[in-house]
Amino acid sequence: MEILIVFITILAALLGIFAYWHKYVQEPTENKKYLLSIFESAKHRNKELLKELSEYAQNNNSLTEHYMQGFTFQESIEMLKKIEQEMFNDENLQIIKNSKGSGKNFDSLTSSVEQHTRYLIESQNWFRQFFK
């Protein structure tokens, strides 16, 4: 009977250690990798869309024409440039790399990058469908 109690105690301790390791070591590492991945992807997509819109608007002299959701090509280009400077800069990349991979600020940044990625995909699809 004592052996059973010792076995159950050791098993419970091991499960507790595994749960702690998963929650506070593995999960933040995976969260950080995920954010780095979507950050890099969104940064690349932002540059790609900025280039496509700029080339199209310049080649077709359509900077003041309506593009999407009440914005002109010029306004959209300026907004993408501003986002590139403020959000997708090397300083923010270093902040992500040096972060612990958890916390309210980290979750907020992840949500912000995910939201911007959805906008970029929508905008890029709109452009390719109606202007290319």
N, C-alpha and C positions, 0 to 999 in steps of 0.2 A: 504494500500500500504506500509506503514511504517513497519507493522508487517511482511510482506513478505520480505522486505529488511533485517530486523533484523534476521529473520529465515534463510535466505540464507547466511548471514554473519556468523551466529553461525555454520551452517552446514559446510561452507567452513573452518572455524577455526578448527572444529572437524576433518574434513578430513585431514587437514594439520598436526594436532597433531598425528593422526593415521599413516599417511605416515612417519612422522619423527620417531615415535616409532618403526614402522616396519623396517625401513632402518637402524637406528642407535642403536636399542636395541635388537629387536627380531632376525634379520638376523645375526648379529655377534655371538649371543649366539648359534644359530643353526649351523653356520659355525664352531664354536669351538667344538661343540658336534660331528659334522661330522668328523672333523680332528682327534679328540681323538679316535673315533670309527675306522677309517681306519688305524690310527697309531697303535693301539693295535692289530688289525687284521693282519696287515703287520708284526708286531713284532713277533706275534705268528707263522705266516706262515713262516717267515724267520728261526725261531728256528726249526720248524718242517722239513723244507727242508734241513737245515744244518745237522740235526740228520740223516735223511734218506740217504743223500749223503755220509756222513761219515761212516755210518754203511755198506752201500753197497760197497763203495770203499775199506774199510778195509776187509770185508768178502770175497770179490772177488779179492783182491790184484790188484785193477785197478785205483790207484791214478794217474798214468801217462797216462791212456787211455783217448781218446777223449770222451767228454761228450756232449757239445752243443755249437754251434756258435764259434767254434775254440778254446774252452777252455777245458782243461783236468778236471778231477774230482778234483784234488788237487787245481788247480787255482780257480775253482768255489767255493770250500769249503773256501779257503782263502778270496775270495771276499765277501762271505756271512758273514764270521767272522768279516771282516773289516767294512762292512755295519752295522752289529749288534753293534759294538763298537762305531762307529761314528754317526750313525743315530738313532738307536733304543735304546738309553740309557736313564737313568732316568733324566739326565739334560735336554734333549730335551722334555721329557714328561712334566717336570715342566714348561718349557718355554711355551708349548702349553696351559697348564692349567692356567698359569698366563697371557696369552695374551688377547687382547681385542676381538679377533675373526675377525679382518679385517686388511687391509693394504697390501702393496706390498709384504713385507716379509712373511706375513701369507699366501697370495695367492701362493707365490713361494714354500713355504714349503708344502702346500696342493698338489700342482702340482707334487712336487718331490716324496711325499709319494704315490700318485696315480700311478705315473710312475713306481716306484719300485714295487708296488703291482701287476701291470700288468706283470712285468718281473717275479716276483715270481710265479704267476699263470701259466705263460707260461712254466717256467722252471720245476715247479712241475708236470704239465701235461706231459711234454716231458719225464721226468724221469719215471713217472708211466706208460706211454705208452710203452716205449722202454726198460726199464731196470727192471721193476718189474714183 
